[in-house]
Amino acid sequence: MDYATLKAFKSAEFEGAADGYRALGNAAQAAKEHVENTVATGMRKSLAGEAMEASQKQLQALAKNFHYAVTECHVISTALNGFAHDMAAAKRKLESAVADATADGCTVGADGSVAFPAGRKPGADKDTEGGTVTGSAGGNETSDALERQAANIHPNPNYGKAMAYADRIADALKEATDADAKWEPKIRALKADDDLTVSDKDWTDVTSDTGGVREAADAYLDAIKPPPENNWPQDNANWWNGLTDEQREAYISMHPASVGALDGLPSTVRDEANRTVLAEQRAARQLEYDAWLKKEPEHYRPYISPVTGREVKGAMVPTDEWKEWEEKRKQLENGYKGMDAIQSRFETFTSESNRPYLLGFDGDNMGRAIVSIGNPDTADNVVTYVPGTFAKLESIGGDMDRAVALQAEAERQDGAHRTASIVWLGYDAPQGIMTDATEPEWADAAKEPLGDFIQGIEEANHREGGVRQTLMGHSYGSLVVGETMEMHIDLPVDNAIMLGSPGVGVDHAKDLNIPPDRVFAATAQNDLINLAPPIGKDPLSPKAYWDTFFDGDAIVHGTDPTSEDFGGQVFEVPNGKLPLVHDWEMMPAHSQYWEEKPLGSLGKIVTGGRP
């Protein structure tokens, strides 16, 4: 970049363009919310039939278009601000060098050269005429030493200082040139297809665009104060409140996963960030799945009899290659089932009271998600439900159904107050009944993040009089709840509920740091959790579970919370069906706590009453 161009550069013009894209993105965000939260929900509440379903699909596509526009506009805004920031830094260096040169009696030419006046060294008989020098950028020890030597030899004492100013000008020009070269391909890449369909490829392009801009905008982003390293909810909230709107949107656009995971931030902010992560990861999974389908090997091969060693005419069996391919295909398919369930929830809610908010999301490995039915920032009652053994992202649909049912029941019982019902799958749950679930390590890893989440709700909810919080654990999730409440002495929890619990990690309700009469537990008589072996004893086989069903009285992780010794409040659950399968979560009695009568008891507890 030449001297005249950098001198004439106006960062305000690019910052103004960035503001324009940011405003456009905000308008798209408002339009998206209006489509999702007013138009689509209103139709679902009052209309039915094929025409309504077709309209819903069109509205969903429109909302998706707006979402894509929001994300790309904010990325472009950040890119333009990043470019302006880098160029402004180079221009400041140029202006400083020119000002210093002028003040020292030198003149800067239109090409960035520096003219120095005549001068005389001490002891010389006469002045040496002046001259003009051009600097070079990126000096090193050797070149700097040579320039100092040349300045010492030169008869005009002004030569050395002119060279120094010229080098500073050259450095500023090189910095601007490098910034321009860095940003030109990044900004040029920020363009969309000229159609109205937001494809999976479009969303993966968003991921690529974001990564490219984030890498280039390091200096600009470094100028924004990062979130606190301690990740304490109150400090997170203070950090967020201290940012400008421009800085907030830049941080969301460049670090959506990080913002979405910050406890203490407003639920609307976390939801916006996490829904972008969801859209990007869902698109990536679909493209990976589609690519894998194209690699399908030969499905069948002739069957060779192991007795005769000959091919059996007309008999075919799957090839080993196909079996391996099919296993991975199912894994890939399962990998986005939970994502689709979450997206479906956004496309089926009917009012502001049961609007979903995505407060946490990570699609990797078993997957994690935190979904609130209702806004916890404005709710009078918030219940956070921690699922147990076998919980993972692909099966979160069922857990969300439970959250929806409890939210509706709580507001049915107490219509004067709002209730938010949260599924907290913010940990890796154990995936084996008689192996993983007998170990506390899964709960050990979950108790700190769950505690921070609960504290974050308190921080983000500023209702006068505070929010009533209930922490509820089902199955192994009750151990997570127990360990969390034991660890955090001042956790803002008013009620604790343990359902089908294998123990909560403590011996008495008072160890949970709330009044024992606000600790509630229930276990169905036919729930096989009653037969969970105590620590130190071998787990029972499936047959042994069945054979000893009515005789088991052991519990795994501490005192049974439904026992008198525990000291809490026990409420009744009607006897469920006897188990017919050995899949723990599929056993009817282990999952009956959301049926009508126990659900009514849960609703009473959540709203401050007693079952």
Disulfide bonds with the S-S distance in Angstrom:
none
